Amino acid sequence: MNLNADWFFKQTSKWKEEYSALRMLILDCGLKEELKWGCPCYTFEKQNIVLIHGFKNYCALLFMQGALLKDQT
């Protein structure tokens, strides 16, 4: 966990519980937590991988270049 990103998770939000669950899931993958663009950003070898972001009706994981990910199923 990155103390700089803690303020995001401590804010009052309707997605607070979901943000925390997503955070734990991503940190279990061994990604480094940073704060970029006002959102938690997770990196691997200094490359941005995924952001946690909230919208009006949902919260989401935003994958950088997600369209390039290969589906292994």
PDB file as gemmi writes it, atoms N, CA and C in Angstrom:
CRYST1    1.000    1.000    1.000  90.00  90.00  90.00 P 1                      
ATOM      1  N   MET A   1       0.838  -1.189   0.000  1.00  0.00           N  
ATOM      2  CA  MET A   1       0.000   0.000   0.000  1.00  0.00           C  
ATOM      3  C   MET A   1       0.875   1.241   0.000  1.00  0.00           C  
ATOM      4  N   ASN A   2       0.400   2.241  -0.668  1.00  0.00           N  
ATOM      5  CA  ASN A   2       1.103   3.511  -0.769  1.00  0.00           C  
ATOM      6  C   ASN A   2       0.351   4.537   0.082  1.00  0.00           C  
ATOM      7  N   LEU A   3       1.039   5.143   1.023  1.00  0.00           N  
ATOM      8  CA  LEU A   3       0.386   6.121   1.901  1.00  0.00           C  
ATOM      9  C   LEU A   3      -0.153   7.309   1.127  1.00  0.00           C  
ATOM     10  N   ASN A   4       0.464   7.650  -0.006  1.00  0.00           N  
ATOM     11  CA  ASN A   4      -0.034   8.762  -0.822  1.00  0.00           C  
ATOM     12  C   ASN A   4      -1.404   8.453  -1.417  1.00  0.00           C  
ATOM     13  N   ALA A   5      -1.688   7.199  -1.650  1.00  0.00           N  
ATOM     14  CA  ALA A   5      -2.981   6.804  -2.223  1.00  0.00           C  
ATOM     15  C   ALA A   5      -4.052   6.610  -1.147  1.00  0.00           C  
ATOM     16  N   ASP A   6      -3.657   6.534   0.108  1.00  0.00           N  
ATOM     17  CA  ASP A   6      -4.620   6.305   1.196  1.00  0.00           C  
ATOM     18  C   ASP A   6      -5.730   7.345   1.239  1.00  0.00           C  
ATOM     19  N   TRP A   7      -5.423   8.602   0.920  1.00  0.00           N  
ATOM     20  CA  TRP A   7      -6.460   9.642   0.998  1.00  0.00           C  
ATOM     21  C   TRP A   7      -7.629   9.296   0.075  1.00  0.00           C  
ATOM     22  N   PHE A   8      -7.365   8.688  -1.083  1.00  0.00           N  
ATOM     23  CA  PHE A   8      -8.428   8.312  -2.018  1.00  0.00           C  
ATOM     24  C   PHE A   8      -9.385   7.321  -1.358  1.00  0.00           C  
ATOM     25  N   PHE A   9      -8.841   6.355  -0.646  1.00  0.00           N  
ATOM     26  CA  PHE A   9      -9.651   5.306  -0.038  1.00  0.00           C  
ATOM     27  C   PHE A   9     -10.335   5.760   1.242  1.00  0.00           C  
ATOM     28  N   LYS A  10      -9.872   6.855   1.830  1.00  0.00           N  
ATOM     29  CA  LYS A  10     -10.479   7.375   3.059  1.00  0.00           C  
ATOM     30  C   LYS A  10     -11.602   8.366   2.784  1.00  0.00           C  
ATOM     31  N   GLN A  11     -11.719   8.823   1.543  1.00  0.00           N  
ATOM     32  CA  GLN A  11     -12.759   9.787   1.196  1.00  0.00           C  
ATOM     33  C   GLN A  11     -14.137   9.142   1.315  1.00  0.00           C  
ATOM     34  N   THR A  12     -15.132   9.947   1.634  1.00  0.00           N  
ATOM     35  CA  THR A  12     -16.499   9.467   1.657  1.00  0.00           C  
ATOM     36  C   THR A  12     -16.957   9.302   0.214  1.00  0.00           C  
ATOM     37  N   SER A  13     -17.392   8.116  -0.103  1.00  0.00           N  
ATOM     38  CA  SER A  13     -17.832   7.807  -1.462  1.00  0.00           C  
ATOM     39  C   SER A  13     -18.826   6.664  -1.400  1.00  0.00           C  
ATOM     40  N   LYS A  14     -19.769   6.647  -2.333  1.00  0.00           N  
ATOM     41  CA  LYS A  14     -20.710   5.519  -2.350  1.00  0.00           C  
ATOM     42  C   LYS A  14     -20.019   4.232  -2.776  1.00  0.00           C  
ATOM     43  N   TRP A  15     -18.804   4.336  -3.309  1.00  0.00           N  
ATOM     44  CA  TRP A  15     -18.045   3.169  -3.747  1.00  0.00           C  
ATOM     45  C   TRP A  15     -16.925   2.799  -2.775  1.00  0.00           C  
ATOM     46  N   LYS A  16     -16.925   3.347  -1.585  1.00  0.00           N  
ATOM     47  CA  LYS A  16     -15.819   3.141  -0.643  1.00  0.00           C  
ATOM     48  C   LYS A  16     -15.528   1.660  -0.389  1.00  0.00           C  
ATOM     49  N   GLU A  17     -16.528   0.880  -0.148  1.00  0.00           N  
ATOM     50  CA  GLU A  17     -16.342  -0.554   0.126  1.00  0.00           C  
ATOM     51  C   GLU A  17     -15.801  -1.277  -1.116  1.00  0.00           C  
ATOM     52  N   GLU A  18     -16.343  -0.935  -2.275  1.00  0.00           N  
ATOM     53  CA  GLU A  18     -15.897  -1.552  -3.521  1.00  0.00           C  
ATOM     54  C   GLU A  18     -14.459  -1.163  -3.850  1.00  0.00           C  
ATOM     55  N   TYR A  19     -14.115   0.114  -3.625  1.00  0.00           N  
ATOM     56  CA  TYR A  19     -12.735   0.565  -3.859  1.00  0.00           C  
ATOM     57  C   TYR A  19     -11.755  -0.257  -3.016  1.00  0.00           C  
ATOM     58  N   SER A  20     -12.092  -0.466  -1.763  1.00  0.00           N  
ATOM     59  CA  SER A  20     -11.209  -1.223  -0.865  1.00  0.00           C  
ATOM     60  C   SER A  20     -11.036  -2.665  -1.339  1.00  0.00           C  
ATOM     61  N   ALA A  21     -12.126  -3.272  -1.788  1.00  0.00           N  
ATOM     62  CA  ALA A  21     -12.056  -4.656  -2.287  1.00  0.00           C  
ATOM     63  C   ALA A  21     -11.191  -4.730  -3.548  1.00  0.00           C  
ATOM     64  N   LEU A  22     -11.370  -3.771  -4.457  1.00  0.00           N  
ATOM     65  CA  LEU A  22     -10.559  -3.747  -5.676  1.00  0.00           C  
ATOM     66  C   LEU A  22      -9.083  -3.523  -5.345  1.00  0.00           C  
ATOM     67  N   ARG A  23      -8.834  -2.660  -4.376  1.00  0.00           N  
ATOM     68  CA  ARG A  23      -7.452  -2.384  -3.964  1.00  0.00           C  
ATOM     69  C   ARG A  23      -6.758  -3.652  -3.488  1.00  0.00           C  
ATOM     70  N   MET A  24      -7.428  -4.402  -2.613  1.00  0.00           N  
ATOM     71  CA  MET A  24      -6.841  -5.638  -2.083  1.00  0.00           C  
ATOM     72  C   MET A  24      -6.612  -6.656  -3.197  1.00  0.00           C  
ATOM     73  N   LEU A  25      -7.551  -6.762  -4.115  1.00  0.00           N  
ATOM     74  CA  LEU A  25      -7.423  -7.690  -5.232  1.00  0.00           C  
ATOM     75  C   LEU A  25      -6.201  -7.353  -6.086  1.00  0.00           C  
ATOM     76  N   ILE A  26      -6.029  -6.079  -6.396  1.00  0.00           N  
ATOM     77  CA  ILE A  26      -4.908  -5.659  -7.239  1.00  0.00           C  
ATOM     78  C   ILE A  26      -3.588  -5.801  -6.502  1.00  0.00           C  
ATOM     79  N   LEU A  27      -3.543  -5.413  -5.238  1.00  0.00           N  
ATOM     80  CA  LEU A  27      -2.293  -5.531  -4.482  1.00  0.00           C  
ATOM     81  C   LEU A  27      -1.866  -6.985  -4.337  1.00  0.00           C  
ATOM     82  N   ASP A  28      -2.833  -7.908  -4.293  1.00  0.00           N  
ATOM     83  CA  ASP A  28      -2.505  -9.345  -4.233  1.00  0.00           C  
ATOM     84  C   ASP A  28      -1.803  -9.826  -5.498  1.00  0.00           C  
ATOM     85  N   CYS A  29      -1.892  -9.059  -6.571  1.00  0.00           N  
ATOM     86  CA  CYS A  29      -1.230  -9.416  -7.836  1.00  0.00           C  
ATOM     87  C   CYS A  29       0.221  -8.945  -7.869  1.00  0.00           C  
ATOM     88  N   GLY A  30       0.641  -8.235  -6.826  1.00  0.00           N  
ATOM     89  CA  GLY A  30       2.029  -7.795  -6.758  1.00  0.00           C  
ATOM     90  C   GLY A  30       2.325  -6.508  -7.500  1.00  0.00           C  
ATOM     91  N   LEU A  31       1.294  -5.758  -7.872  1.00  0.00           N  
ATOM     92  CA  LEU A  31       1.509  -4.485  -8.557  1.00  0.00           C  
ATOM     93  C   LEU A  31       1.849  -3.391  -7.555  1.00  0.00           C  
ATOM     94  N   LYS A  32       2.578  -2.389  -8.006  1.00  0.00           N  
ATOM     95  CA  LYS A  32       2.966  -1.263  -7.159  1.00  0.00           C  
ATOM     96  C   LYS A  32       1.870  -0.198  -7.220  1.00  0.00           C  
ATOM     97  N   GLU A  33       1.466   0.288  -6.045  1.00  0.00           N  
ATOM     98  CA  GLU A  33       0.405   1.284  -5.962  1.00  0.00           C  
ATOM     99  C   GLU A  33       0.997   2.690  -5.980  1.00  0.00           C  
ATOM    100  N   GLU A  34       0.441   3.531  -6.839  1.00  0.00           N  
ATOM    101  CA  GLU A  34       0.832   4.936  -6.928  1.00  0.00           C  
ATOM    102  C   GLU A  34      -0.429   5.777  -7.033  1.00  0.00           C  
ATOM    103  N   LEU A  35      -0.277   7.069  -6.964  1.00  0.00           N  
ATOM    104  CA  LEU A  35      -1.399   7.976  -7.150  1.00  0.00           C  
ATOM    105  C   LEU A  35      -1.110   8.815  -8.389  1.00  0.00           C  
ATOM    106  N   LYS A  36      -1.932   8.652  -9.419  1.00  0.00           N  
ATOM    107  CA  LYS A  36      -1.768   9.407 -10.661  1.00  0.00           C  
ATOM    108  C   LYS A  36      -3.135   9.899 -11.104  1.00  0.00           C  
ATOM    109  N   TRP A  37      -3.183  11.124 -11.579  1.00  0.00           N  
ATOM    110  CA  TRP A  37      -4.427  11.720 -12.077  1.00  0.00           C  
ATOM    111  C   TRP A  37      -5.524  11.704 -11.016  1.00  0.00           C  
ATOM    112  N   GLY A  38      -5.138  11.751  -9.741  1.00  0.00           N  
ATOM    113  CA  GLY A  38      -6.092  11.761  -8.644  1.00  0.00           C  
ATOM    114  C   GLY A  38      -6.736  10.416  -8.355  1.00  0.00           C  
ATOM    115  N   CYS A  39      -6.223   9.355  -8.957  1.00  0.00           N  
ATOM    116  CA  CYS A  39      -6.769   8.004  -8.779  1.00  0.00           C  
ATOM    117  C   CYS A  39      -5.641   7.040  -8.441  1.00  0.00           C  
ATOM    118  N   PRO A  40      -5.963   5.955  -7.758  1.00  0.00           N  
ATOM    119  CA  PRO A  40      -4.956   4.926  -7.531  1.00  0.00           C  
ATOM    120  C   PRO A  40      -4.575   4.293  -8.873  1.00  0.00           C  
ATOM    121  N   CYS A  41      -3.300   4.230  -9.130  1.00  0.00           N  
ATOM    122  CA  CYS A  41      -2.773   3.650 -10.362  1.00  0.00           C  
ATOM    123  C   CYS A  41      -1.800   2.545  -9.963  1.00  0.00           C  
ATOM    124  N   TYR A  42      -1.877   1.420 -10.633  1.00  0.00           N  
ATOM    125  CA  TYR A  42      -1.048   0.277 -10.294  1.00  0.00           C  
ATOM    126  C   TYR A  42      -0.110  -0.016 -11.459  1.00  0.00           C  
ATOM    127  N   THR A  43       1.157  -0.188 -11.119  1.00  0.00           N  
ATOM    128  CA  THR A  43       2.190  -0.324 -12.137  1.00  0.00           C  
ATOM    129  C   THR A  43       2.987  -1.615 -11.949  1.00  0.00           C  
ATOM    130  N   PHE A  44       3.651  -2.001 -13.021  1.00  0.00           N  
ATOM    131  CA  PHE A  44       4.589  -3.122 -13.007  1.00  0.00           C  
ATOM    132  C   PHE A  44       5.770  -2.714 -13.858  1.00  0.00           C  
ATOM    133  N   GLU A  45       6.949  -2.746 -13.259  1.00  0.00           N  
ATOM    134  CA  GLU A  45       8.181  -2.328 -13.930  1.00  0.00           C  
ATOM    135  C   GLU A  45       8.026  -0.943 -14.579  1.00  0.00           C  
ATOM    136  N   LYS A  46       7.461  -0.022 -13.804  1.00  0.00           N  
ATOM    137  CA  LYS A  46       7.265   1.383 -14.176  1.00  0.00           C  
ATOM    138  C   LYS A  46       6.280   1.587 -15.334  1.00  0.00           C  
ATOM    139  N   GLN A  47       5.514   0.573 -15.668  1.00  0.00           N  
ATOM    140  CA  GLN A  47       4.485   0.679 -16.703  1.00  0.00           C  
ATOM    141  C   GLN A  47       3.115   0.708 -16.034  1.00  0.00           C  
ATOM    142  N   ASN A  48       2.279   1.679 -16.411  1.00  0.00           N  
ATOM    143  CA  ASN A  48       0.913   1.751 -15.894  1.00  0.00           C  
ATOM    144  C   ASN A  48       0.130   0.541 -16.385  1.00  0.00           C  
ATOM    145  N   ILE A  49      -0.559  -0.129 -15.447  1.00  0.00           N  
ATOM    146  CA  ILE A  49      -1.340  -1.312 -15.795  1.00  0.00           C  
ATOM    147  C   ILE A  49      -2.840  -1.051 -15.650  1.00  0.00           C  
ATOM    148  N   VAL A  50      -3.251  -0.544 -14.478  1.00  0.00           N  
ATOM    149  CA  VAL A  50      -4.681  -0.404 -14.211  1.00  0.00           C  
ATOM    150  C   VAL A  50      -4.928   0.733 -13.220  1.00  0.00           C  
ATOM    151  N   LEU A  51      -6.071   1.405 -13.374  1.00  0.00           N  
ATOM    152  CA  LEU A  51      -6.538   2.454 -12.460  1.00  0.00           C  
ATOM    153  C   LEU A  51      -7.832   1.990 -11.796  1.00  0.00           C  
ATOM    154  N   ILE A  52      -8.085   2.477 -10.598  1.00  0.00           N  
ATOM    155  CA  ILE A  52      -9.404   2.332  -9.978  1.00  0.00           C  
ATOM    156  C   ILE A  52     -10.080   3.682 -10.138  1.00  0.00           C  
ATOM    157  N   HIS A  53     -11.298   3.664 -10.656  1.00  0.00           N  
ATOM    158  CA  HIS A  53     -11.992   4.923 -10.906  1.00  0.00           C  
ATOM    159  C   HIS A  53     -13.480   4.753 -10.636  1.00  0.00           C  
ATOM    160  N   GLY A  54     -14.108   5.796 -10.131  1.00  0.00           N  
ATOM    161  CA  GLY A  54     -15.533   5.765  -9.852  1.00  0.00           C  
ATOM    162  C   GLY A  54     -16.304   6.675 -10.786  1.00  0.00           C  
ATOM    163  N   PHE A  55     -17.480   6.239 -11.157  1.00  0.00           N  
ATOM    164  CA  PHE A  55     -18.384   7.008 -11.989  1.00  0.00           C  
ATOM    165  C   PHE A  55     -19.707   7.153 -11.245  1.00  0.00           C  
ATOM    166  N   LYS A  56     -20.668   7.788 -11.856  1.00  0.00           N  
ATOM    167  CA  LYS A  56     -21.943   8.029 -11.184  1.00  0.00           C  
ATOM    168  C   LYS A  56     -22.651   6.725 -10.813  1.00  0.00           C  
ATOM    169  N   ASN A  57     -22.722   5.783 -11.749  1.00  0.00           N  
ATOM    170  CA  ASN A  57     -23.492   4.568 -11.530  1.00  0.00           C  
ATOM    171  C   ASN A  57     -22.663   3.309 -11.319  1.00  0.00           C  
ATOM    172  N   TYR A  58     -21.358   3.429 -11.360  1.00  0.00           N  
ATOM    173  CA  TYR A  58     -20.512   2.255 -11.175  1.00  0.00           C  
ATOM    174  C   TYR A  58     -19.072   2.676 -10.904  1.00  0.00           C  
ATOM    175  N   CYS A  59     -18.295   1.743 -10.391  1.00  0.00           N  
ATOM    176  CA  CYS A  59     -16.859   1.949 -10.282  1.00  0.00           C  
ATOM    177  C   CYS A  59     -16.201   0.888 -11.154  1.00  0.00           C  
ATOM    178  N   ALA A  60     -14.955   1.143 -11.543  1.00  0.00           N  
ATOM    179  CA  ALA A  60     -14.358   0.264 -12.540  1.00  0.00           C  
ATOM    180  C   ALA A  60     -12.849   0.173 -12.399  1.00  0.00           C  
ATOM    181  N   LEU A  61     -12.309  -0.884 -12.980  1.00  0.00           N  
ATOM    182  CA  LEU A  61     -10.881  -1.006 -13.213  1.00  0.00           C  
ATOM    183  C   LEU A  61     -10.662  -0.581 -14.655  1.00  0.00           C  
ATOM    184  N   LEU A  62      -9.789   0.376 -14.863  1.00  0.00           N  
ATOM    185  CA  LEU A  62      -9.489   0.858 -16.208  1.00  0.00           C  
ATOM    186  C   LEU A  62      -8.106   0.358 -16.589  1.00  0.00           C  
ATOM    187  N   PHE A  63      -8.050  -0.570 -17.517  1.00  0.00           N  
ATOM    188  CA  PHE A  63      -6.781  -1.145 -17.940  1.00  0.00           C  
ATOM    189  C   PHE A  63      -6.168  -0.309 -19.057  1.00  0.00           C  
ATOM    190  N   MET A  64      -4.897   0.031 -18.888  1.00  0.00           N  
ATOM    191  CA  MET A  64      -4.172   0.755 -19.922  1.00  0.00           C  
ATOM    192  C   MET A  64      -3.992  -0.188 -21.105  1.00  0.00           C  
ATOM    193  N   GLN A  65      -4.336   0.243 -22.269  1.00  0.00           N  
ATOM    194  CA  GLN A  65      -4.248  -0.569 -23.487  1.00  0.00           C  
ATOM    195  C   GLN A  65      -4.965  -1.903 -23.312  1.00  0.00           C  
ATOM    196  N   GLY A  66      -6.098  -1.868 -22.629  1.00  0.00           N  
ATOM    197  CA  GLY A  66      -6.852  -3.072 -22.354  1.00  0.00           C  
ATOM    198  C   GLY A  66      -7.286  -3.822 -23.603  1.00  0.00           C  
ATOM    199  N   ALA A  67      -7.504  -3.106 -24.705  1.00  0.00           N  
ATOM    200  CA  ALA A  67      -7.898  -3.755 -25.957  1.00  0.00           C  
ATOM    201  C   ALA A  67      -6.802  -4.681 -26.481  1.00  0.00           C  
ATOM    202  N   LEU A  68      -5.577  -4.485 -26.028  1.00  0.00           N  
ATOM    203  CA  LEU A  68      -4.466  -5.315 -26.485  1.00  0.00           C  
ATOM    204  C   LEU A  68      -4.275  -6.579 -25.642  1.00  0.00           C  
ATOM    205  N   LEU A  69      -5.037  -6.703 -24.544  1.00  0.00           N  
ATOM    206  CA  LEU A  69      -4.920  -7.894 -23.704  1.00  0.00           C  
ATOM    207  C   LEU A  69      -5.452  -9.109 -24.453  1.00  0.00           C  
ATOM    208  N   LYS A  70      -4.772 -10.206 -24.326  1.00  0.00           N  
ATOM    209  CA  LYS A  70      -5.175 -11.441 -24.998  1.00  0.00           C  
ATOM    210  C   LYS A  70      -6.066 -12.260 -24.072  1.00  0.00           C  
ATOM    211  N   ASP A  71      -7.163 -12.750 -24.608  1.00  0.00           N  
ATOM    212  CA  ASP A  71      -8.085 -13.607 -23.870  1.00  0.00           C  
ATOM    213  C   ASP A  71      -7.571 -15.039 -23.961  1.00  0.00           C  
ATOM    214  N   GLN A  72      -7.232 -15.636 -22.837  1.00  0.00           N  
ATOM    215  CA  GLN A  72      -6.651 -16.968 -22.803  1.00  0.00           C  
ATOM    216  C   GLN A  72      -7.692 -18.076 -22.776  1.00  0.00           C  
ATOM    217  N   THR A  73      -8.995 -17.738 -22.839  1.00  0.00           N  
ATOM    218  CA  THR A  73     -10.025 -18.785 -22.781  1.00  0.00           C  
ATOM    219  C   THR A  73     -10.398 -19.279 -24.149  1.00  0.00           C  
TER     220      THR A  73                                                      
END                                                                             
